Amino acid sequence: MLGSVPTTPKSLEAYRPIIGDERTDEILALAAPLRDARVLHVNATAFGGGVAEILGTLIPLMDDIGLDADWQVIKGADEFFHVTKSMHNSLQGMYYDWTPAMRDIWLNYNKLNADLFDEKYDYVIIHDPQPAAIPSFLEERPEKREGKWIWRCHIDLTNAQVQVWDFLRPHVERYDGAIFTLPDYVKDDLQGPVVFHIPPAIDPLSPKNVDLPSETVDEILRRYGVDPERPMITQISRFDPWKDPLGVIDVYRTLKHTFPELQLVMVASMASDDPEGWDWYERTVRRAGEDFDIHILSNLNGVGNIEVNAFQRAARVVIQKSVREGFGLVVSEALWKGRPVVAGNVGGIPLQIINGETGFLVNTPEECVDKLLFLLHHRKEADRMGATGVEFVRDHFLTTRYLRDYLAIFCQLSGLGPSGLPKTPPQQVYH
């Protein structure tokens, strides 16, 4: 048995005022033939990063509509997570010397976790590369592997290092289904699983996204030494090379020349499966130096979801200067709070930003500076973009849509489906 993660109960009915009757009733109709189905989500960490946030809402909602859902976290030591971080980076295009020792570590820990797998489920969703080989080892058992198994890939495989993908691919091909954020992320040589293209989503009722009184926002800013009376830009991201935290500071310093009152807040959650995060945190702090208008914060400073919520709401503009991005949930989070976003034109970010309408997509540091300056100097235009962003996220990127898509996938893989409703997820077309 792996380690189960406790979650807070949630009710689908609480979302009805946000998404409307038609979408709520469609979810209930899709759930009807799946009642009491046992569902297991497996990932590498219970906190830090978008996957854990998604599962913290998805699991209790699945329970609420009649499924029997659980979320479990794999076992692993530092040597395993160093290897999986290298695997993650190489699958996103960074070159690593992938050694036999690294392969053996990854396989050994996957076997260890497969050996702990001792229950039967109707649907098992394995998230990302860390535990991807579990079904391969289960197939070595005398008894038949039961249920439908789905691999959920949250990263961008467009430029994956061939050596590493060739090692991972045979394990992915053992699954019944595979979910990718974008069609471009699917490798041409992948055979076997039914492929789905589904972007993730945010929970509008989570502490990170609920409305906050302005007095609460100001109090939180002051607690961390940020002046609520002065303009601020914010980036909420892990400290890693793909989020370009050093480049964020460089952009801020350029902005300071013409906007001297500007403040920068950078917030990250230090995750247990990301040993590289400490190195990038230290690099970021060194780049910030003695500038007291740069605030580098994390969960280690007591910054949780409410604090992140406040920093996003208080920002004049939210920045997401990614150079590679699987999706980037923080973009939808910021838009949901009515803030325009200036972000890298990469990965799943263009799905979320209508360029010039809810924010700006940028390809260079110079473009980033230019668009940030425009929004800092044009408050009414920034507010207009933010208001457009709220409705765009309501239509496309709330967790209820994600729940609906999972139910449709379960129905399709099992040949189920209520009368009058599609068995397959609709084509995701946003703009």
C-alpha positions as CSV (number, residue, x, y, z in Angstrom):
1,M,0.0,0.0,0.0
2,L,1.3,3.4,-1.0
3,G,0.7,6.4,1.3
4,S,-2.8,7.9,0.9
5,V,-3.1,11.7,0.9
6,P,-6.0,13.1,3.0
7,T,-8.2,15.7,1.2
8,T,-10.9,18.1,2.3
9,P,-14.4,17.2,1.3
10,K,-16.0,19.2,-1.6
11,S,-19.4,19.4,-3.1
12,L,-20.1,19.8,-6.8
13,E,-23.2,21.8,-5.9
14,A,-21.0,24.6,-4.5
15,Y,-19.8,25.1,-8.1
16,R,-23.2,25.3,-9.7
17,P,-23.5,29.1,-9.2
18,I,-20.1,29.5,-10.9
19,I,-20.5,27.2,-13.9
20,G,-24.3,27.1,-14.3
21,D,-26.9,24.3,-14.4
22,E,-26.2,22.8,-17.8
23,R,-22.5,22.0,-17.0
24,T,-23.3,20.8,-13.5
25,D,-26.0,18.4,-14.7
26,E,-23.8,17.1,-17.5
27,I,-21.2,16.1,-14.9
28,L,-23.8,14.3,-12.8
29,A,-25.1,12.5,-15.9
30,L,-21.6,11.3,-16.9
31,A,-20.9,10.1,-13.3
32,A,-24.1,8.0,-13.1
33,P,-22.8,4.9,-14.9
34,L,-19.5,5.2,-12.9
35,R,-21.1,5.1,-9.5
36,D,-18.9,3.3,-6.9
37,A,-16.1,2.8,-9.4
38,R,-12.8,2.7,-7.5
39,V,-10.4,5.4,-8.8
40,L,-6.7,5.8,-7.8
41,H,-4.4,8.7,-8.7
42,V,-0.7,8.2,-8.1
43,N,2.0,10.9,-8.2
44,A,5.3,11.8,-6.6
45,T,4.4,14.5,-4.0
46,A,1.5,15.6,-1.8
47,F,2.5,19.3,-2.0
48,G,4.3,21.7,-4.3
49,G,3.4,22.1,-7.9
50,G,0.3,22.0,-10.0
51,V,-0.4,18.2,-9.9
52,A,-0.8,18.2,-6.1
53,E,-3.1,21.2,-6.3
54,I,-5.2,19.6,-9.0
55,L,-5.6,16.4,-7.1
56,G,-6.5,18.1,-3.8
57,T,-9.7,19.2,-5.5
58,L,-10.3,16.5,-8.1
59,I,-10.3,13.6,-5.6
60,P,-13.0,14.9,-3.2
61,L,-15.1,16.0,-6.2
62,M,-15.0,12.5,-7.6
63,D,-16.0,11.2,-4.2
64,D,-18.9,13.7,-4.0
65,I,-20.4,12.6,-7.3
66,G,-20.4,8.9,-6.4
67,L,-17.0,7.5,-7.3
68,D,-14.7,5.9,-4.7
69,A,-11.5,8.0,-5.3
70,D,-8.1,7.9,-3.6
71,W,-4.8,9.7,-4.0
72,Q,-1.6,8.0,-3.1
73,V,2.1,9.1,-3.2
74,I,4.9,6.9,-4.2
75,K,7.9,6.0,-1.9
76,G,11.3,7.4,-2.9
77,A,14.6,8.6,-1.6
78,D,16.9,11.4,-2.6
79,E,18.7,9.3,-5.2
80,F,15.4,8.5,-6.9
81,F,14.2,12.2,-7.0
82,H,17.6,13.4,-8.4
83,V,17.1,10.9,-11.2
84,T,13.5,11.8,-11.8
85,K,14.3,15.5,-11.9
86,S,17.0,14.8,-14.5
87,M,14.4,12.7,-16.4
88,H,11.9,15.5,-16.2
89,N,14.4,18.1,-17.5
90,S,15.6,15.8,-20.3
91,L,12.1,15.1,-21.5
92,Q,11.6,18.9,-21.7
93,G,14.7,19.2,-23.9
94,M,17.7,19.6,-21.6
95,Y,20.5,17.2,-22.4
96,Y,21.7,14.8,-19.7
97,D,24.2,11.9,-19.8
98,W,21.6,9.2,-19.1
99,T,23.7,6.5,-17.4
100,P,22.9,2.8,-16.7
101,A,23.0,3.6,-13.0
102,M,20.2,6.2,-13.5
103,R,18.1,3.7,-15.3
104,D,18.6,1.2,-12.6
105,I,17.6,3.6,-9.8
106,W,14.4,4.6,-11.6
107,L,13.5,1.0,-12.3
108,N,14.3,-0.2,-8.8
109,Y,12.1,2.4,-7.1
110,N,9.3,1.7,-9.6
111,K,9.5,-2.0,-8.7
112,L,9.5,-1.1,-5.0
113,N,6.3,0.9,-5.5
114,A,4.7,-1.8,-7.6
115,D,5.4,-4.3,-4.9
116,L,3.5,-2.1,-2.5
117,F,0.5,-2.0,-4.9
118,D,-1.9,-4.5,-3.3
119,E,-5.5,-3.4,-4.1
120,K,-7.8,-3.5,-7.1
121,Y,-9.2,-0.4,-8.9
122,D,-11.4,0.2,-11.8
123,Y,-9.3,3.2,-13.0
124,V,-5.7,4.0,-12.1
125,I,-4.1,7.3,-13.2
126,I,-0.3,7.5,-13.0
127,H,1.0,11.1,-13.1
128,D,4.2,12.0,-14.9
129,P,7.4,9.9,-15.4
130,Q,8.3,9.2,-11.8
131,P,6.0,6.2,-11.3
132,A,5.4,5.4,-15.0
133,A,6.8,1.8,-14.8
134,I,4.5,0.6,-12.1
135,P,2.2,-1.3,-14.5
136,S,5.2,-2.9,-16.2
137,F,6.2,-4.6,-13.0
138,L,2.6,-5.5,-12.1
139,E,2.3,-7.4,-15.4
140,E,5.1,-9.7,-14.1
141,R,2.7,-11.0,-11.4
142,P,0.9,-14.3,-12.1
143,E,-2.5,-12.7,-11.8
144,K,-3.9,-10.4,-14.5
145,R,-3.6,-6.7,-14.1
146,E,-7.1,-5.3,-13.5
147,G,-8.8,-2.0,-14.3
148,K,-8.0,0.7,-16.9
149,W,-4.6,2.3,-16.5
150,I,-4.0,5.9,-17.7
151,W,-0.8,7.8,-17.9
152,R,-1.2,11.5,-17.3
153,C,1.8,13.5,-18.8
154,H,1.9,17.1,-17.5
155,I,5.1,18.0,-19.2
156,D,6.1,19.2,-22.7
157,L,7.7,16.3,-24.7
158,T,8.1,18.3,-27.9
159,N,11.9,18.3,-27.7
160,A,12.4,15.3,-25.5
161,Q,15.9,13.8,-25.4
162,V,15.6,10.7,-27.6
163,Q,17.6,8.5,-25.4
164,V,15.4,9.1,-22.4
165,W,12.1,9.0,-24.3
166,D,13.1,5.7,-25.9
167,F,13.7,4.3,-22.4
168,L,10.4,5.6,-21.1
169,R,8.2,4.8,-24.1
170,P,7.8,1.0,-23.7
171,H,6.4,1.6,-20.2
172,V,3.9,4.2,-21.4
173,E,2.8,1.9,-24.2
174,R,1.5,-0.6,-21.6
175,Y,-1.3,1.8,-20.5
176,D,-4.9,1.8,-21.8
177,G,-4.9,5.5,-22.2
178,A,-2.6,8.5,-22.1
179,I,-3.5,12.1,-21.4
180,F,-1.4,15.0,-22.8
181,T,-2.0,18.7,-22.4
182,L,-1.6,19.5,-26.1
183,P,-1.5,17.4,-29.3
184,D,2.0,18.7,-30.0
185,Y,3.3,17.0,-26.8
186,V,2.4,13.5,-28.2
187,K,5.4,11.7,-29.7
188,D,4.9,10.2,-33.2
189,D,6.2,6.8,-32.2
190,L,3.9,6.3,-29.3
191,Q,1.7,3.2,-29.9
192,G,-0.8,1.4,-27.7
193,P,-2.8,3.7,-25.4
194,V,-5.8,5.7,-26.5
195,V,-4.5,9.3,-26.6
196,F,-6.5,12.3,-25.1
197,H,-5.6,16.0,-25.2
198,I,-6.8,17.7,-22.1
199,P,-5.4,20.8,-20.4
200,P,-5.6,21.0,-16.6
201,A,-7.6,23.5,-14.6
202,I,-7.9,25.5,-11.4
203,D,-10.3,25.3,-8.5
204,P,-12.2,28.6,-8.1
205,L,-13.2,27.8,-4.6
206,S,-9.8,26.8,-3.2
207,P,-8.0,29.1,-0.7
208,K,-5.7,30.1,-3.5
209,N,-8.5,31.4,-5.7
210,V,-11.5,32.6,-3.6
211,D,-12.2,36.2,-3.3
212,L,-10.3,38.1,-0.6
213,P,-11.2,41.4,1.1
214,S,-8.9,44.2,0.1
215,E,-8.0,44.7,3.8
216,T,-6.8,41.1,4.0
217,V,-4.7,41.5,0.9
218,D,-3.0,44.7,2.2
219,E,-2.4,43.1,5.6
220,I,-0.7,40.1,4.0
221,L,1.5,42.3,1.8
222,R,2.6,44.4,4.8
223,R,3.4,41.2,6.8
224,Y,6.0,40.4,4.1
225,G,7.4,43.9,3.8
226,V,5.6,44.7,0.6
227,D,4.1,48.2,0.3
228,P,0.5,47.9,-0.9
229,E,0.5,51.6,-2.0
230,R,3.3,51.0,-4.6
231,P,3.0,49.0,-7.9
232,M,4.1,45.4,-7.9
233,I,4.6,42.6,-10.4
234,T,4.5,39.0,-9.3
235,Q,5.7,35.6,-10.6
236,I,4.5,32.5,-8.8
237,S,6.6,29.5,-9.9
238,R,9.0,26.9,-8.8
239,F,12.6,27.9,-8.9
240,D,13.9,26.0,-11.8
241,P,15.6,26.9,-15.2
242,W,12.4,26.6,-17.1
243,K,10.7,29.4,-15.2
244,D,13.7,31.7,-15.8
245,P,13.7,33.3,-12.3
246,L,17.0,35.1,-13.1
247,G,15.5,36.5,-16.2
248,V,12.5,37.8,-14.2
249,I,14.9,39.8,-12.0
250,D,16.7,41.2,-15.1
251,V,13.4,42.3,-16.6
252,Y,12.4,43.9,-13.3
253,R,15.7,45.8,-13.2
254,T,15.2,47.2,-16.7
255,L,11.7,48.3,-15.7
256,K,13.1,50.1,-12.6
257,H,14.8,52.6,-14.8
258,T,11.5,54.1,-16.0
259,F,9.3,52.8,-13.1
260,P,11.4,53.4,-10.0
261,E,8.6,52.7,-7.5
262,L,8.1,49.2,-8.8
263,Q,8.3,46.1,-6.5
264,L,8.9,42.5,-7.5
265,V,7.5,39.5,-5.6
266,M,8.6,36.0,-6.5
267,V,6.9,33.1,-4.7
268,A,7.7,29.4,-5.0
269,S,6.6,26.2,-3.2
270,M,9.6,24.0,-2.4
271,A,8.5,20.5,-3.4
272,S,9.8,17.3,-1.9
273,D,10.4,15.8,-5.4
274,D,12.5,18.8,-6.7
275,P,16.0,18.7,-5.2
276,E,17.2,21.1,-7.9
277,G,14.9,23.8,-6.5
278,W,17.3,24.7,-3.7
279,D,20.1,25.4,-6.2
280,W,17.9,27.7,-8.2
281,Y,16.5,29.4,-5.1
282,E,20.1,30.2,-4.0
283,R,20.9,31.5,-7.5
284,T,17.8,33.7,-7.5
285,V,18.6,35.2,-4.1
286,R,22.2,36.0,-5.2
287,R,20.8,37.7,-8.4
288,A,18.5,39.8,-6.2
289,G,21.4,41.0,-4.1
290,E,20.7,43.9,-1.8
291,D,17.6,45.2,-3.6
292,F,15.0,45.5,-0.9
293,D,12.2,45.9,-3.4
294,I,12.7,42.3,-4.5
295,H,10.9,39.9,-2.3
296,I,11.7,36.2,-2.7
297,L,9.3,34.0,-0.7
298,S,8.3,30.4,-0.4
299,N,6.3,28.0,1.8
300,L,9.3,28.1,4.1
301,N,8.5,31.7,4.9
302,G,4.9,30.7,5.8
303,V,3.6,31.6,2.3
304,G,0.6,29.4,1.6
305,N,-2.3,29.5,-0.7
306,I,-4.0,32.5,0.9
307,E,-0.8,34.5,0.7
308,V,-0.3,33.5,-3.0
309,N,-3.9,34.6,-3.6
310,A,-3.2,38.0,-2.1
311,F,0.1,38.5,-4.0
312,Q,-1.7,37.7,-7.3
313,R,-4.6,40.0,-6.6
314,A,-2.4,42.9,-5.5
315,A,-0.1,42.7,-8.6
316,R,-0.6,45.3,-11.3
317,V,0.6,42.6,-13.7
318,V,1.4,39.0,-13.2
319,I,4.5,37.7,-15.1
320,Q,5.2,34.1,-16.2
321,K,8.5,34.3,-17.9
322,S,8.7,30.6,-18.8
323,V,11.0,29.3,-21.5
324,R,9.4,25.9,-21.4
325,E,6.1,25.1,-19.9
326,G,3.8,22.1,-19.7
327,F,0.8,24.3,-19.0
328,G,1.3,26.8,-16.3
329,L,-1.7,26.8,-14.1
330,V,-0.6,30.1,-12.5
331,V,-1.6,31.9,-15.6
332,S,-5.3,30.9,-15.2
333,E,-5.0,31.6,-11.5
334,A,-4.0,35.2,-12.2
335,L,-6.6,35.7,-14.9
336,W,-9.3,34.4,-12.6
337,K,-8.4,37.2,-10.2
338,G,-8.8,39.8,-12.9
339,R,-5.1,40.4,-13.5
340,P,-3.5,40.6,-17.0
341,V,-0.6,38.3,-17.6
342,V,2.6,38.8,-19.5
343,A,4.0,35.3,-20.3
344,G,6.4,33.3,-22.4
345,N,4.9,32.2,-25.7
346,V,5.6,28.5,-24.9
347,G,3.8,25.2,-24.1
348,G,0.3,25.5,-22.8
349,I,0.5,29.2,-22.0
350,P,-0.9,30.3,-25.4
351,L,-4.1,28.2,-24.7
352,Q,-4.7,30.5,-21.7
353,I,-3.8,34.0,-23.0
354,I,-5.6,35.6,-25.8
355,N,-2.8,37.8,-27.0
356,G,-3.7,41.5,-26.6
357,E,-7.1,40.6,-24.9
358,T,-6.3,38.9,-21.6
359,G,-2.5,39.7,-21.5
360,F,0.5,39.4,-23.8
361,L,2.5,36.5,-25.1
362,V,6.2,37.4,-25.5
363,N,9.2,35.8,-27.1
364,T,12.1,37.9,-25.9
365,P,13.1,39.8,-22.7
366,E,12.7,43.1,-24.7
367,E,9.1,42.2,-25.5
368,C,8.5,41.3,-21.9
369,V,9.7,44.7,-20.7
370,D,7.7,46.5,-23.4
371,K,4.4,44.8,-22.6
372,L,4.9,45.1,-18.8
373,L,5.6,48.8,-19.2
374,F,2.4,49.2,-21.3
375,L,0.2,47.6,-18.7
376,L,1.9,49.4,-15.8
377,H,1.3,52.8,-17.5
378,H,-2.3,51.9,-18.8
379,R,-4.3,50.9,-15.7
380,K,-7.7,50.9,-17.4
381,E,-6.5,48.7,-20.2
382,A,-4.9,46.3,-17.7
383,D,-8.2,46.1,-15.8
384,R,-10.2,45.5,-19.0
385,M,-7.9,42.7,-19.9
386,G,-8.2,41.2,-16.5
387,A,-12.0,41.3,-16.7
388,T,-11.9,39.5,-20.0
389,G,-9.6,36.9,-18.5
390,V,-12.1,36.1,-15.7
391,E,-14.7,35.0,-18.2
392,F,-12.3,33.2,-20.4
393,V,-11.1,31.0,-17.4
394,R,-14.7,30.5,-16.4
395,D,-15.5,29.0,-19.8
396,H,-12.4,26.9,-20.2
397,F,-10.1,26.3,-17.2
398,L,-12.1,25.5,-14.1
399,T,-11.7,22.2,-12.3
400,T,-15.3,21.2,-13.1
401,R,-14.4,21.0,-16.8
402,Y,-11.4,18.9,-15.9
403,L,-13.6,16.6,-13.8
404,R,-16.0,16.3,-16.7
405,D,-13.2,15.3,-19.0
406,Y,-11.9,12.6,-16.7
407,L,-15.4,11.1,-16.4
408,A,-15.7,11.1,-20.2
409,I,-12.4,9.3,-20.5
410,F,-13.4,6.6,-18.0
411,C,-16.7,6.1,-19.9
412,Q,-14.9,5.8,-23.2
413,L,-12.3,3.3,-22.0
414,S,-15.0,1.2,-20.4
415,G,-17.6,1.5,-23.2
416,L,-20.0,3.3,-20.9
417,G,-22.0,6.5,-21.3
418,P,-25.3,8.0,-20.5
419,S,-27.9,8.4,-23.2
420,G,-27.6,11.6,-25.1
421,L,-24.1,12.5,-23.9
422,P,-20.9,12.0,-25.8
423,K,-18.6,9.2,-24.7
424,T,-15.5,11.1,-25.7
425,P,-14.2,14.4,-24.4
426,P,-15.0,17.3,-26.7
427,Q,-12.3,18.8,-28.9
428,Q,-10.7,21.5,-26.8
429,V,-10.7,24.6,-28.9
430,Y,-10.3,27.9,-27.1
431,H,-9.3,30.6,-29.6
